[in-house]
C-alpha cells in the first residue's frame, strides 16, 4: 500500500497512524510513504488531495482517510 504525503501535513500524519494500526493486524501488509515534494509530477498530481492512499492498485481514499474502505479493500485483496 502507498500513502502519498508531504512533511508537516497533519491529515497525512493522522492517516498514516491509522493505516499503521490497520496494517499491524495484517501480516505482510507493507506501507510505503511517498513524499510528493520529492517529485514535481507527484506534487502537481496530489498536492490538493493528500493524503492519497492507494491499495490493491486503486485509490482507497484522498484528503480524508477512510479506514472502513481500506479494510474492505484489504479483505478482498
Phi and psi restraints in degrees (range 20) as a CNS / XPLOR table:
assign (resid 1 and name C) (resid 2 and name N)
       (resid 2 and name CA) (resid 2 and name C) 1.0 -123.9 20.0 2
assign (resid 2 and name N) (resid 2 and name CA)
       (resid 2 and name C) (resid 3 and name N) 1.0 136.7 20.0 2
assign (resid 2 and name C) (resid 3 and name N)
       (resid 3 and name CA) (resid 3 and name C) 1.0 -118.7 20.0 2
assign (resid 3 and name N) (resid 3 and name CA)
       (resid 3 and name C) (resid 4 and name N) 1.0 118.0 20.0 2
assign (resid 3 and name C) (resid 4 and name N)
       (resid 4 and name CA) (resid 4 and name C) 1.0 -88.8 20.0 2
assign (resid 4 and name N) (resid 4 and name CA)
       (resid 4 and name C) (resid 5 and name N) 1.0 125.4 20.0 2
assign (resid 4 and name C) (resid 5 and name N)
       (resid 5 and name CA) (resid 5 and name C) 1.0 -146.8 20.0 2
assign (resid 5 and name N) (resid 5 and name CA)
       (resid 5 and name C) (resid 6 and name N) 1.0 -177.9 20.0 2
assign (resid 5 and name C) (resid 6 and name N)
       (resid 6 and name CA) (resid 6 and name C) 1.0 -153.4 20.0 2
assign (resid 6 and name N) (resid 6 and name CA)
       (resid 6 and name C) (resid 7 and name N) 1.0 158.2 20.0 2
assign (resid 6 and name C) (resid 7 and name N)
       (resid 7 and name CA) (resid 7 and name C) 1.0 -60.3 20.0 2
assign (resid 7 and name N) (resid 7 and name CA)
       (resid 7 and name C) (resid 8 and name N) 1.0 148.8 20.0 2
assign (resid 7 and name C) (resid 8 and name N)
       (resid 8 and name CA) (resid 8 and name C) 1.0 61.7 20.0 2
assign (resid 8 and name N) (resid 8 and name CA)
       (resid 8 and name C) (resid 9 and name N) 1.0 31.2 20.0 2
assign (resid 8 and name C) (resid 9 and name N)
       (resid 9 and name CA) (resid 9 and name C) 1.0 -105.1 20.0 2
assign (resid 9 and name N) (resid 9 and name CA)
       (resid 9 and name C) (resid 10 and name N) 1.0 105.5 20.0 2
assign (resid 9 and name C) (resid 10 and name N)
       (resid 10 and name CA) (resid 10 and name C) 1.0 -66.3 20.0 2
assign (resid 10 and name N) (resid 10 and name CA)
       (resid 10 and name C) (resid 11 and name N) 1.0 -33.5 20.0 2
assign (resid 10 and name C) (resid 11 and name N)
       (resid 11 and name CA) (resid 11 and name C) 1.0 -65.1 20.0 2
assign (resid 11 and name N) (resid 11 and name CA)
       (resid 11 and name C) (resid 12 and name N) 1.0 -37.9 20.0 2
assign (resid 11 and name C) (resid 12 and name N)
       (resid 12 and name CA) (resid 12 and name C) 1.0 -65.2 20.0 2
assign (resid 12 and name N) (resid 12 and name CA)
       (resid 12 and name C) (resid 13 and name N) 1.0 -46.6 20.0 2
assign (resid 12 and name C) (resid 13 and name N)
       (resid 13 and name CA) (resid 13 and name C) 1.0 -59.7 20.0 2
assign (resid 13 and name N) (resid 13 and name CA)
       (resid 13 and name C) (resid 14 and name N) 1.0 -43.1 20.0 2
assign (resid 13 and name C) (resid 14 and name N)
       (resid 14 and name CA) (resid 14 and name C) 1.0 -64.6 20.0 2
assign (resid 14 and name N) (resid 14 and name CA)
       (resid 14 and name C) (resid 15 and name N) 1.0 -43.0 20.0 2
assign (resid 14 and name C) (resid 15 and name N)
       (resid 15 and name CA) (resid 15 and name C) 1.0 -64.0 20.0 2
assign (resid 15 and name N) (resid 15 and name CA)
       (resid 15 and name C) (resid 16 and name N) 1.0 -43.7 20.0 2
assign (resid 15 and name C) (resid 16 and name N)
       (resid 16 and name CA) (resid 16 and name C) 1.0 -62.1 20.0 2
assign (resid 16 and name N) (resid 16 and name CA)
       (resid 16 and name C) (resid 17 and name N) 1.0 -40.5 20.0 2
assign (resid 16 and name C) (resid 17 and name N)
       (resid 17 and name CA) (resid 17 and name C) 1.0 -58.9 20.0 2
assign (resid 17 and name N) (resid 17 and name CA)
       (resid 17 and name C) (resid 18 and name N) 1.0 -46.5 20.0 2
assign (resid 17 and name C) (resid 18 and name N)
       (resid 18 and name CA) (resid 18 and name C) 1.0 -66.4 20.0 2
assign (resid 18 and name N) (resid 18 and name CA)
       (resid 18 and name C) (resid 19 and name N) 1.0 -39.6 20.0 2
assign (resid 18 and name C) (resid 19 and name N)
       (resid 19 and name CA) (resid 19 and name C) 1.0 -64.7 20.0 2
assign (resid 19 and name N) (resid 19 and name CA)
       (resid 19 and name C) (resid 20 and name N) 1.0 -42.2 20.0 2
assign (resid 19 and name C) (resid 20 and name N)
       (resid 20 and name CA) (resid 20 and name C) 1.0 -60.4 20.0 2
assign (resid 20 and name N) (resid 20 and name CA)
       (resid 20 and name C) (resid 21 and name N) 1.0 -39.5 20.0 2
assign (resid 20 and name C) (resid 21 and name N)
       (resid 21 and name CA) (resid 21 and name C) 1.0 -65.8 20.0 2
assign (resid 21 and name N) (resid 21 and name CA)
       (resid 21 and name C) (resid 22 and name N) 1.0 -41.3 20.0 2
assign (resid 21 and name C) (resid 22 and name N)
       (resid 22 and name CA) (resid 22 and name C) 1.0 -66.4 20.0 2
assign (resid 22 and name N) (resid 22 and name CA)
       (resid 22 and name C) (resid 23 and name N) 1.0 -43.4 20.0 2
assign (resid 22 and name C) (resid 23 and name N)
       (resid 23 and name CA) (resid 23 and name C) 1.0 -66.4 20.0 2
assign (resid 23 and name N) (resid 23 and name CA)
       (resid 23 and name C) (resid 24 and name N) 1.0 -30.3 20.0 2
assign (resid 23 and name C) (resid 24 and name N)
       (resid 24 and name CA) (resid 24 and name C) 1.0 -62.2 20.0 2
assign (resid 24 and name N) (resid 24 and name CA)
       (resid 24 and name C) (resid 25 and name N) 1.0 -27.7 20.0 2
assign (resid 24 and name C) (resid 25 and name N)
       (resid 25 and name CA) (resid 25 and name C) 1.0 -82.9 20.0 2
assign (resid 25 and name N) (resid 25 and name CA)
       (resid 25 and name C) (resid 26 and name N) 1.0 -6.8 20.0 2
assign (resid 25 and name C) (resid 26 and name N)
       (resid 26 and name CA) (resid 26 and name C) 1.0 -126.1 20.0 2
assign (resid 26 and name N) (resid 26 and name CA)
       (resid 26 and name C) (resid 27 and name N) 1.0 113.9 20.0 2
assign (resid 26 and name C) (resid 27 and name N)
       (resid 27 and name CA) (resid 27 and name C) 1.0 -66.5 20.0 2
assign (resid 27 and name N) (resid 27 and name CA)
       (resid 27 and name C) (resid 28 and name N) 1.0 142.6 20.0 2
assign (resid 27 and name C) (resid 28 and name N)
       (resid 28 and name CA) (resid 28 and name C) 1.0 79.8 20.0 2
assign (resid 28 and name N) (resid 28 and name CA)
       (resid 28 and name C) (resid 29 and name N) 1.0 8.9 20.0 2
assign (resid 28 and name C) (resid 29 and name N)
       (resid 29 and name CA) (resid 29 and name C) 1.0 -94.2 20.0 2
assign (resid 29 and name N) (resid 29 and name CA)
       (resid 29 and name C) (resid 30 and name N) 1.0 107.9 20.0 2
assign (resid 29 and name C) (resid 30 and name N)
       (resid 30 and name CA) (resid 30 and name C) 1.0 -96.3 20.0 2
assign (resid 30 and name N) (resid 30 and name CA)
       (resid 30 and name C) (resid 31 and name N) 1.0 146.8 20.0 2
assign (resid 30 and name C) (resid 31 and name N)
       (resid 31 and name CA) (resid 31 and name C) 1.0 -120.0 20.0 2
assign (resid 31 and name N) (resid 31 and name CA)
       (resid 31 and name C) (resid 32 and name N) 1.0 124.8 20.0 2
assign (resid 31 and name C) (resid 32 and name N)
       (resid 32 and name CA) (resid 32 and name C) 1.0 -111.1 20.0 2
assign (resid 32 and name N) (resid 32 and name CA)
       (resid 32 and name C) (resid 33 and name N) 1.0 121.7 20.0 2
assign (resid 32 and name C) (resid 33 and name N)
       (resid 33 and name CA) (resid 33 and name C) 1.0 -101.2 20.0 2
assign (resid 33 and name N) (resid 33 and name CA)
       (resid 33 and name C) (resid 34 and name N) 1.0 120.7 20.0 2
assign (resid 33 and name C) (resid 34 and name N)
       (resid 34 and name CA) (resid 34 and name C) 1.0 -108.6 20.0 2
assign (resid 34 and name N) (resid 34 and name CA)
       (resid 34 and name C) (resid 35 and name N) 1.0 122.8 20.0 2
assign (resid 34 and name C) (resid 35 and name N)
       (resid 35 and name CA) (resid 35 and name C) 1.0 -80.2 20.0 2
assign (resid 35 and name N) (resid 35 and name CA)
       (resid 35 and name C) (resid 36 and name N) 1.0 111.1 20.0 2
assign (resid 35 and name C) (resid 36 and name N)
       (resid 36 and name CA) (resid 36 and name C) 1.0 -68.0 20.0 2
assign (resid 36 and name N) (resid 36 and name CA)
       (resid 36 and name C) (resid 37 and name N) 1.0 -17.1 20.0 2
assign (resid 36 and name C) (resid 37 and name N)
       (resid 37 and name CA) (resid 37 and name C) 1.0 -73.4 20.0 2
assign (resid 37 and name N) (resid 37 and name CA)
       (resid 37 and name C) (resid 38 and name N) 1.0 -10.5 20.0 2
assign (resid 37 and name C) (resid 38 and name N)
       (resid 38 and name CA) (resid 38 and name C) 1.0 -83.3 20.0 2
assign (resid 38 and name N) (resid 38 and name CA)
       (resid 38 and name C) (resid 39 and name N) 1.0 -5.9 20.0 2
assign (resid 38 and name C) (resid 39 and name N)
       (resid 39 and name CA) (resid 39 and name C) 1.0 -147.4 20.0 2
assign (resid 39 and name N) (resid 39 and name CA)
       (resid 39 and name C) (resid 40 and name N) 1.0 119.5 20.0 2
assign (resid 39 and name C) (resid 40 and name N)
       (resid 40 and name CA) (resid 40 and name C) 1.0 -57.6 20.0 2
assign (resid 40 and name N) (resid 40 and name CA)
       (resid 40 and name C) (resid 41 and name N) 1.0 -37.7 20.0 2
assign (resid 40 and name C) (resid 41 and name N)
       (resid 41 and name CA) (resid 41 and name C) 1.0 -65.1 20.0 2
assign (resid 41 and name N) (resid 41 and name CA)
       (resid 41 and name C) (resid 42 and name N) 1.0 -45.3 20.0 2
assign (resid 41 and name C) (resid 42 and name N)
       (resid 42 and name CA) (resid 42 and name C) 1.0 -64.0 20.0 2
assign (resid 42 and name N) (resid 42 and name CA)
       (resid 42 and name C) (resid 43 and name N) 1.0 -39.1 20.0 2
assign (resid 42 and name C) (resid 43 and name N)
       (resid 43 and name CA) (resid 43 and name C) 1.0 -60.6 20.0 2
assign (resid 43 and name N) (resid 43 and name CA)
       (resid 43 and name C) (resid 44 and name N) 1.0 -45.5 20.0 2
assign (resid 43 and name C) (resid 44 and name N)
       (resid 44 and name CA) (resid 44 and name C) 1.0 -64.8 20.0 2
assign (resid 44 and name N) (resid 44 and name CA)
       (resid 44 and name C) (resid 45 and name N) 1.0 -39.7 20.0 2
assign (resid 44 and name C) (resid 45 and name N)
       (resid 45 and name CA) (resid 45 and name C) 1.0 -69.3 20.0 2
assign (resid 45 and name N) (resid 45 and name CA)
       (resid 45 and name C) (resid 46 and name N) 1.0 -41.6 20.0 2
assign (resid 45 and name C) (resid 46 and name N)
       (resid 46 and name CA) (resid 46 and name C) 1.0 -113.3 20.0 2
assign (resid 46 and name N) (resid 46 and name CA)
       (resid 46 and name C) (resid 47 and name N) 1.0 -6.5 20.0 2
assign (resid 46 and name C) (resid 47 and name N)
       (resid 47 and name CA) (resid 47 and name C) 1.0 -52.0 20.0 2
assign (resid 47 and name N) (resid 47 and name CA)
       (resid 47 and name C) (resid 48 and name N) 1.0 -46.3 20.0 2
assign (resid 47 and name C) (resid 48 and name N)
       (resid 48 and name CA) (resid 48 and name C) 1.0 -85.4 20.0 2
assign (resid 48 and name N) (resid 48 and name CA)
       (resid 48 and name C) (resid 49 and name N) 1.0 0.0 20.0 2
assign (resid 48 and name C) (resid 49 and name N)
       (resid 49 and name CA) (resid 49 and name C) 1.0 -117.3 20.0 2
assign (resid 49 and name N) (resid 49 and name CA)
       (resid 49 and name C) (resid 50 and name N) 1.0 -7.4 20.0 2
assign (resid 49 and name C) (resid 50 and name N)
       (resid 50 and name CA) (resid 50 and name C) 1.0 -69.0 20.0 2
assign (resid 50 and name N) (resid 50 and name CA)
       (resid 50 and name C) (resid 51 and name N) 1.0 149.9 20.0 2
assign (resid 50 and name C) (resid 51 and name N)
       (resid 51 and name CA) (resid 51 and name C) 1.0 -76.2 20.0 2
assign (resid 51 and name N) (resid 51 and name CA)
       (resid 51 and name C) (resid 52 and name N) 1.0 138.2 20.0 2
assign (resid 51 and name C) (resid 52 and name N)
       (resid 52 and name CA) (resid 52 and name C) 1.0 -108.7 20.0 2
assign (resid 52 and name N) (resid 52 and name CA)
       (resid 52 and name C) (resid 53 and name N) 1.0 124.9 20.0 2
assign (resid 52 and name C) (resid 53 and name N)
       (resid 53 and name CA) (resid 53 and name C) 1.0 -111.2 20.0 2
assign (resid 53 and name N) (resid 53 and name CA)
       (resid 53 and name C) (resid 54 and name N) 1.0 124.5 20.0 2
assign (resid 53 and name C) (resid 54 and name N)
       (resid 54 and name CA) (resid 54 and name C) 1.0 -118.1 20.0 2
assign (resid 54 and name N) (resid 54 and name CA)
       (resid 54 and name C) (resid 55 and name N) 1.0 127.6 20.0 2
assign (resid 54 and name C) (resid 55 and name N)
       (resid 55 and name CA) (resid 55 and name C) 1.0 -142.8 20.0 2
assign (resid 55 and name N) (resid 55 and name CA)
       (resid 55 and name C) (resid 56 and name N) 1.0 139.4 20.0 2
assign (resid 55 and name C) (resid 56 and name N)
       (resid 56 and name CA) (resid 56 and name C) 1.0 60.8 20.0 2
assign (resid 56 and name N) (resid 56 and name CA)
       (resid 56 and name C) (resid 57 and name N) 1.0 28.7 20.0 2
assign (resid 56 and name C) (resid 57 and name N)
       (resid 57 and name CA) (resid 57 and name C) 1.0 79.2 20.0 2
assign (resid 57 and name N) (resid 57 and name CA)
       (resid 57 and name C) (resid 58 and name N) 1.0 6.3 20.0 2
assign (resid 57 and name C) (resid 58 and name N)
       (resid 58 and name CA) (resid 58 and name C) 1.0 -130.3 20.0 2
assign (resid 58 and name N) (resid 58 and name CA)
       (resid 58 and name C) (resid 59 and name N) 1.0 152.2 20.0 2
assign (resid 58 and name C) (resid 59 and name N)
       (resid 59 and name CA) (resid 59 and name C) 1.0 -72.8 20.0 2
assign (resid 59 and name N) (resid 59 and name CA)
       (resid 59 and name C) (resid 60 and name N) 1.0 118.7 20.0 2
assign (resid 59 and name C) (resid 60 and name N)
       (resid 60 and name CA) (resid 60 and name C) 1.0 -88.0 20.0 2
assign (resid 60 and name N) (resid 60 and name CA)
       (resid 60 and name C) (resid 61 and name N) 1.0 -39.8 20.0 2
assign (resid 60 and name C) (resid 61 and name N)
       (resid 61 and name CA) (resid 61 and name C) 1.0 -159.5 20.0 2
assign (resid 61 and name N) (resid 61 and name CA)
       (resid 61 and name C) (resid 62 and name N) 1.0 158.4 20.0 2
assign (resid 61 and name C) (resid 62 and name N)
       (resid 62 and name CA) (resid 62 and name C) 1.0 -147.2 20.0 2
assign (resid 62 and name N) (resid 62 and name CA)
       (resid 62 and name C) (resid 63 and name N) 1.0 146.8 20.0 2
assign (resid 62 and name C) (resid 63 and name N)
       (resid 63 and name CA) (resid 63 and name C) 1.0 68.7 20.0 2
assign (resid 63 and name N) (resid 63 and name CA)
       (resid 63 and name C) (resid 64 and name N) 1.0 -66.3 20.0 2
assign (resid 63 and name C) (resid 64 and name N)
       (resid 64 and name CA) (resid 64 and name C) 1.0 -108.3 20.0 2
assign (resid 64 and name N) (resid 64 and name CA)
       (resid 64 and name C) (resid 65 and name N) 1.0 119.5 20.0 2
assign (resid 64 and name C) (resid 65 and name N)
       (resid 65 and name CA) (resid 65 and name C) 1.0 -66.1 20.0 2
assign (resid 65 and name N) (resid 65 and name CA)
       (resid 65 and name C) (resid 66 and name N) 1.0 137.3 20.0 2
assign (resid 65 and name C) (resid 66 and name N)
       (resid 66 and name CA) (resid 66 and name C) 1.0 -116.8 20.0 2
assign (resid 66 and name N) (resid 66 and name CA)
       (resid 66 and name C) (resid 67 and name N) 1.0 91.1 20.0 2
assign (resid 66 and name C) (resid 67 and name N)
       (resid 67 and name CA) (resid 67 and name C) 1.0 -63.2 20.0 2
assign (resid 67 and name N) (resid 67 and name CA)
       (resid 67 and name C) (resid 68 and name N) 1.0 -34.9 20.0 2
assign (resid 67 and name C) (resid 68 and name N)
       (resid 68 and name CA) (resid 68 and name C) 1.0 -64.2 20.0 2
assign (resid 68 and name N) (resid 68 and name CA)
       (resid 68 and name C) (resid 69 and name N) 1.0 -41.1 20.0 2
assign (resid 68 and name C) (resid 69 and name N)
       (resid 69 and name CA) (resid 69 and name C) 1.0 -66.2 20.0 2
assign (resid 69 and name N) (resid 69 and name CA)
       (resid 69 and name C) (resid 70 and name N) 1.0 -40.6 20.0 2
assign (resid 69 and name C) (resid 70 and name N)
       (resid 70 and name CA) (resid 70 and name C) 1.0 -61.7 20.0 2
assign (resid 70 and name N) (resid 70 and name CA)
       (resid 70 and name C) (resid 71 and name N) 1.0 -46.7 20.0 2
assign (resid 70 and name C) (resid 71 and name N)
       (resid 71 and name CA) (resid 71 and name C) 1.0 -58.2 20.0 2
assign (resid 71 and name N) (resid 71 and name CA)
       (resid 71 and name C) (resid 72 and name N) 1.0 -41.8 20.0 2
assign (resid 71 and name C) (resid 72 and name N)
       (resid 72 and name CA) (resid 72 and name C) 1.0 -63.2 20.0 2
assign (resid 72 and name N) (resid 72 and name CA)
       (resid 72 and name C) (resid 73 and name N) 1.0 -44.5 20.0 2
assign (resid 72 and name C) (resid 73 and name N)
       (resid 73 and name CA) (resid 73 and name C) 1.0 -64.6 20.0 2
assign (resid 73 and name N) (resid 73 and name CA)
       (resid 73 and name C) (resid 74 and name N) 1.0 -42.0 20.0 2
assign (resid 73 and name C) (resid 74 and name N)
       (resid 74 and name CA) (resid 74 and name C) 1.0 -66.4 20.0 2
assign (resid 74 and name N) (resid 74 and name CA)
       (resid 74 and name C) (resid 75 and name N) 1.0 -34.4 20.0 2
assign (resid 74 and name C) (resid 75 and name N)
       (resid 75 and name CA) (resid 75 and name C) 1.0 -68.7 20.0 2
assign (resid 75 and name N) (resid 75 and name CA)
       (resid 75 and name C) (resid 76 and name N) 1.0 -31.3 20.0 2
assign (resid 75 and name C) (resid 76 and name N)
       (resid 76 and name CA) (resid 76 and name C) 1.0 -90.1 20.0 2
assign (resid 76 and name N) (resid 76 and name CA)
       (resid 76 and name C) (resid 77 and name N) 1.0 -9.9 20.0 2
